[in-house]
């Protein structure tokens, strides 16, 4: 005589085979076809989003899918083997940490849209922080702490924009910012005036931080990728 557990397992296999249910996991983007009955007519309505939870309990197994609809985070839990679940299609397999899946929950509006799109490359302008203002530097530190909640490897690039007319104060700026979040690159601006950028030599020698760009004016085209040979030639000719 079969036990209830054995009967349930047999039913699970039968339903899975009939519906051809795929294997999927939290973090995957899935498209769920839901059977809607309206009078004597059936139709299939699709719900596509990120699977944020899955409970494996034989016939009582369920999974939760989250999507953004009109700027709001919408979640729906489905009984995996329910007759109303017509089909499940894995749109994209994801490698999303469990912590991130919980982070996506309970978010609506702008917060939800930002959270769902966080995988995209984003840039954050810290708007001219002064290294001698403790409260502003604490805010700067918080920015890194916030993005690390989404991606533990973030921030990926930290570029400090320097004013060539600041002279020796530049060394102090780099020192303080580099203490809080290690810098990955420097951009020197205002080289179209009297400043010639000789401080770059001291910076690269002391901190070993790459120079990634030079600002030679106020227009977008005036920001140039740093070329060490061209810079050396121009610097020696001027001096």
C-alpha positions, 0 to 999 in steps of 0.5 A: 500500500502506498503512503500519502508521501509516495502518492504525492510524489507520483502526482508531482511527477505526472503533473510535471511531465504533462505541463513540462515544467522546467527547473528554475530557482530564485533569481531566475526571470520566469514567465508564468502562464495563468489560466483565467476562466471567464464564463465558458471561455478560458484565456491565458494571462502571463505574469513575468518577473524575478522569482524571489522565493520558492518552497518545495513541498511536493504538491504544496510547492509554491513560488513567488514572482516579483515584477514592476508594474507602473512603477510599483513592485508587484508580487504574486505567489503561485502554487506550482502544481495548481491547475491554473498554472498553465505554463512556466518558461525560464526567460533568463537564469540569474545568479542573484544572491539571496540577500539581494532578493530580500532587498528587492521586496517591500519596495515601490515607486522610484525605489523599486525601479532603481532596485530592479535596474541596479544591474545596469552601470550607474555613475554617482556624482558626489558633487564637490565634497570638501575633504576637510568637512567631516560630515560631507566625508561621512556622507561620501562613505555612506554612498559606498556602504549603500551600493555594497548592499546591492553588489559587494564588489561595488563601487567598481571605479572611484575617479577623483576630479582635481582642480589644477589651480589648487596646487599643493592642496591636491595632495591633501585631497587625494590623501583624504579621499583615498583613505575612505574609499581607495581611488582607481583613477584621477582626472586633472581639470583646468589645465587650459590656464596658468596651471601646467599639472606638474603636481601629477608627477608627485601624485603618481609617484606617491599614490600610484593611482592612474591618471585617466583624463585631462580637462583642457577647457569647459566643453565636453570635447575638452575632456581628453583621455590621458596620454602620458607621452603627449603630456610629457612632451607638452610639459617639458616644452612649457617648462 
